[in-house]
Amino acid sequence: MSEIRRGKLITLEGGEGVGKSTQSKRLAEFLEDRGITVLRTREPGGSEGGEQIRRLLVEGAPGRWTPLSEAFLYAAARADHVAHLIEPALAEGRWVISDRFTDSTLAYQGFGLGLPLDAVAQINALAVGELKPDLTFILDLPVGDGLARARARAHDGHESAREDRYERMDESFHQRLREGFLTIARNAPERCVVIDTARTVDQVARVISVTAAERLIAP
């Protein structure tokens, strides 16, 4: 019996309104068309426990948690997500596409809300152990454009309309957040690829798909 080859973990990161959910779906379709079994998931959430914690984090007043409280809540959700969903899927040979992962905690609670970056990194490490994404797409968009997209989605009755806690934070937070993601990408060029999402959905999906194929799919 041949040994099952471990799956790949691909993460999509970025600020509000950059199109991560849409591109996650498009990338999954691209990979499945090539015979790869894919599991799509999200953070906070994914597992049953993670989804319960998600509601605490994405709903309510912007200041309902301290930055440290938020970081620990994310870590709790992520530890459950990794243990009950991501690791079992990877061990079975499935590829996992996650809408957000550890980089989001570093960007939001570290760069955005001011927690020491080394402390955030330690909290992340406790939650995921040695697990790291094989490839990360940082979806980038000017802050004003991203927030406008997110608010338009809410007005259209999108199911996540009430999950607007971060969208209601001030613009300076979102500027720090964007710079944080770009800094993360510069510090890990072997893993991170910055994608300009000011282009059409199809154009962005094409760049992501080609990059994933070049980096992760053997010729």
Helices and strands as residue ranges (DSSP letters): E 9-14, H 20-32, E 38-42, H 48-58, H 67-81, I 82-86, H 87-91, E 95-99, H 102-105, I 106-112, H 117-128, E 135-140, H 143-155, H 171-187, E 192-196, H 201-216
